[in-house]
Amino acid sequence: MYSPRLISYLMYQKWSDTVTLDLLQSISLDSDIPNLLIVGAYREDEVSDTHPLAMQIREKEEMGIIITAIKIGNLSLDNVTSLVAEALGMEDNKDAVKNLAAIVHRKTDGNAFFVLMFLRSLYDEEVLQYNFGTMRWLWDDDAVEEKLATENVATVLVNKLRRLSSRSQSVVKVASCLGAKFSLSAVVTVTKSISPVELKRLSSLNETESESESDDDTTQEAEYAYGDSINELEDEGILEKEAKNADVRVFGHDKIQSAAFELIPLSKRDTFRGKIGNVLLEKLDPDKLESSLFEVVSLRNCSMGNITDEGERIELAKMNLRAGMKVSRYS
C-alpha cells in the first residue's frame, strides 16, 4: 500500500503561474524525492481547459503520472441542518431548525462559507437573537425568508463591511488591492501616508468628511487607530493571522477580498491602486521594494493612463523592465 512520507497541500491553484507549475512538475518527476503526495485545490469553474493548470494536468496524465480527482460538492440539506443545529446548540432538537436550515440551504445552495456568512448576517441584523430567559436562540422564519429573498452572499458581505468603522473600511480597501495575502506593514504604511480625508476621496462615492475623520491625527493617534482597525477586522473574521509570519495577514475567504474591493467605486479603482503603488515606491526601503517589485509595478500600472509627465512614464517603463528581467531569471 502506498504511504506518502511528504504531503504538499496547495490552495487556490487558479493563481499558479507557469514557473510554479513547472517547478511542481519537476519535483513530481524527480526520482530522488520518493513517496511524495501533492494535493492541489481549485474551483473547476475558475480553471478553463486552456488554463496552465489544466494543461499541465493533461500533460502529467499523458506521462503516466497518477492523478486522482476528488470533487467536493456543496453541503446537502441534511448537512446544513446539522451545521445550523450545532451552531445554535440544538443538536438534540434538529427538527426545530429544519425550516431555518431549508431557507438557508435554498439561498446558499449549500456552500459552506455562504451558510456561515448568512447565519452571521442574521445575528448582526438581530433577525437571529439569543434569549437569556429561555436560554435558546430565537428567530422568525418569515423574517429570515424576507431577508434572504432579496440578498445574495456578495450583498451580505458588502453590507457587513460597510458596518465597519470608517477607518477599518479604509484599511480593508487598501488590503484588498494588495491581494488575498499581504504584508500588514505595507497596509499600515499606505494608510498612515494618506490622510483619512484623502483616503475617503480616493476610494468612496461619498467624499464628505465625517466628524470622526481629520487630517490632524498625530502619528501616535494614527498608530492606535489603525491597530484598533486591524483588531476589529480580525475579530470579525475578515482577516486572519498567518502562523509563520506575524507581519502577514490573509483574507478569511477570497469572497471577502472581492467584497472589500467592491467597496471601491469602479471609476476610482485604477487611480486608488496607482496611488497605493506610488506610496509603496516612495516609502519602502530598497530591500522591501525589491521583494515587492511585482506588486508595486502591477499597482502603478493600473493608473498608467493617468500619467502625463514624460519622466514619470519613463521611470514606470524602467520598473516594468526590471520586473520583466527578474521574471526571466526565474524562468
N, C-alpha and C positions, 0 to 999 in steps of 0.2 A: 504493500500500500504506500502511495506517495505521501511523504510527510515533509512539507517545506520547513526549512530552518530559518528562512528570512521571508517575511511578508511585507511588501511595499504597497501602501494604500494611497491612491492619488485621486483627489476630488476635483470637480469642475474641469474635466479634461477638454471641454469645449474651448478652453483658453490655451491649450497646449500649442506651442509653436513647432515648426518643423525641426528646429535644432533639438528641442527637448525630446520630441518623438524619436528622432534618430538616435539620441543617447539611450533611450529606453530600449530601442531595438538592438543596439549594440550590446547592452547589458544582458538582454534576454537570450542572445545568441552566444554569449561568452561561456565556453565550456569550463572555464576556471571558476565560475560562480554557480555551483550546483544547488539544487533544492531551493530555487527562488520562485516565489509566487508574487506576481504583480496584479493588484486589483485596481481597476480604474472605474470611476463613476462619472456618468454623464447622462443628460436627458436626450432621448432619441430625437425629439422634435427640434433640438438645437444643434444637431450634428447631421448635416446632409451627406449624401453619397459622395460629394466632391470635397468634403472636409478632410484635411490632412489626417485626422484621427481615423476616419472611416476607411480612407485609402490604405493606411498602414495596417489596419486590422485585416483587410483583404490580403495584403502582401504577406503578412505573417501566416495566415491560413494556407496560402499557396505554398509557403515554405515548409509546411508541416508542423508549425508551432501550435500547440494545443491551446485553443481559446474557448472558454465556456461563457456563454452569455446568460446572465441571470436577470430576468426582467422583474422589476419591483413595481407593482401596480399601486393604486390608491387603496385606502382602507375601505373595507366593506361596511355596511350599516351596522353589523354586529360589532365590528372593531371600534367604530365611532361611538357606539353605545357604551362599550366597555371603557373607552377613553374618557368620555364625559362623566360616566358614573364614578370613575376613580378620581377625576379632577374635583368632583363635588363631594367626595367622601361618601358616596352612596352605592358602593359596590354590592351591598347586601340587598339593595332595592332598585335594581336596574329598570324595573317596569315604570318607576316614577320618572325616569329621564328619557323614556322611549320617544315621546313626542318631540322633546327638545333635540334629541340626537338625530331624529329623522329630518328635522328642519335644517340643522347644521350640515348633515351629510348631503342633503339635496343641493344646498347652496355651494358647498365647498367641493363637491364631487369626491369627497373622501381624502383630499390632500391633507396629510397630517399637519403640515405647517399652517395651512389655511384654517384648519379646525381650531388650532390653538389661538390663532390671531382673532378669530371670530369670538371665541369664548372670552378672550381678554377684552375685546371691544365691548362685549355685553356688560362686563364688570365695570369697565371705565365709564360707561354711559349709564350705569345704575339700572340697566334692564335686568341684570342678574345681581341679586343682593343677598347678603348673609344676615339672617335674623337671629340675633343673640338670644331672643326669648325662646324660640323653638329649637335653637341650635342646628339649623339647617339652611340650605340655600333655597331662595325663592325666586320665581320668575313667572312671567305671564306668556304663554305660548303665542298668543295673538300679537303681543308687543314684539316678541322675537321675530315672528313671521314678517311683521310690517317692516322692521329694521332691515332684515336680511334680504327682503324682496327688492329693496331699492339700492343696495350697496354691494359692490364686488370687493374682493380682497384688496385690490390696489387702492380703492377709495378708503377702506378701513385703515390701511397703513398710512396713507397720506393724512387722514384725519387725526390719527394717533400722533404723528409727527407735528402736526400743527397745534396740538395741545401742549407741546413743549414750550419752555420759556423762549423768548426771542433769541437770547444768546445761544441756547442749545440748538435752536434751528440753524443759526449761522454756522455753528461748529459742524453739524451733521451735513449741511450742504457742502462745505469745504471738503469734508471727508469723502463724500460721495464722488467727488471729482478726482480723488486720488486712487480710487479702486476699492475692491472688496477687502483688501488687506493693505494697511497703510501704517506709516510712522506717526505716532501720536505727536512727537516733537515737530513734525512738519506741519500738522494741523495747527498746533499752538503758535508756531512761527508765523503762519499766514494770518490767523485770527488776531494776533497781537500787533501785526504790522499794518492791518487795515482797520480803520476806526469802525465802531459799531454802526454808525450812520452810513458810512460808505459801503460797508458790507450789505446793509439792507438795500441801499440804492442799486447795487450791482446784482443782487440776487432775488429781489422781490418786485411784485407788481405795485404794491403799496409802498411808496417811498417816504411816507410821512414818519417823522421821528417820533417814537413813543416816549412817554415820560421817563421810562427806566433807562433809556439809551442816551448816551452822551459821549462827546469826543473828549471829555475832560477826565476820563478814568485814569488814575495813576497806574504805574506799572504793577505795583503790588495789588491794587484792587483788581486789575485785569487778571493777574495770576490766580487769585482766589476765585474770580467769577468763572474763568474757563475750567478750573479744577472742579467747581461745582457742576458745570455743564457736562463734563466727562462722567462724573459720578451719576448724574441724572440719566445719561444715555445708557450707562452700564446697568443701572438699577431697572430700567425699563426693558432691558434685554435687546436693545438696539445695537449696542456694541459689546464685544466680548474681548477679554484679555487673551493674549497668546502666552501660553505657559512658558515657552522657551525664551521669550524676549519681552521685557517689561515695557519697552517703548512701542511695541506693535499692538494694534487693535484690529479686529476683524468685524465686519457686519454680521449680525446674528443669522442672516439669510440674505441671499442675493436679491430677493424681492424687496427687502428692506432698503438695500442700497439703491435699487431702482426707484422706489418710492421717494427716498430722500432727494435723488436727482430730479425727480418730477416736481419737487417744490420750487425749483428754479425755473422761471418763465422761459419758454422756448426761445424767445427773442433775445434773451440775455445770457444764455448758456455759454456760447463761444467766448464772449467778452469776459465772463466771470472766470472761465478756465484759463484764458490767456493771462488775466490778472494774477491768478494763483501761480502760474508758471513764472511770471516776471518777479514776483515776490521771492519765490524759492531761488531763482537765479541770483537775486541780489543778496539774500540773507544766508544761504547755506555756505558753509566753509568748503574749500576746494575738494576735500576728500568725500564729503557727503554729496556734493554736487555731482561728482564723477559717478558715485554709486547710484545716484538717482537721475542720471543723464537722460535715459529714455523717457521717464515720466515727465521731466521738466520740458524736454523738447516737444513731447506729444501735447502737453498743455499749452505751450506757447504757439504751436502750430494751429490750434483751434481758432486763434484770433489773428492769423497772419493777414487775412483780408483787410483788417483794420489798420495795418501798419502802413504809414505814408512816408516815414523817414527812410531814405535810402540806406543810410548807415545801419539802422536797426534791422532792415531787411537782410542786408549782407551778413550782419552778425548772427541772425537766426539761421541763415543758409549755412554758415560755418558750423553752427551747433548741429544741424542736421547731418552735415558731412562727418563730424566727429562721431555721432551716433551710428551712422552707417558703417564707418570704418571699424567701430567697436564690435558691431554685429558680425562683420566679415571675419574678424579674428576668431570668433567662436564657431564659425560655420565650416 
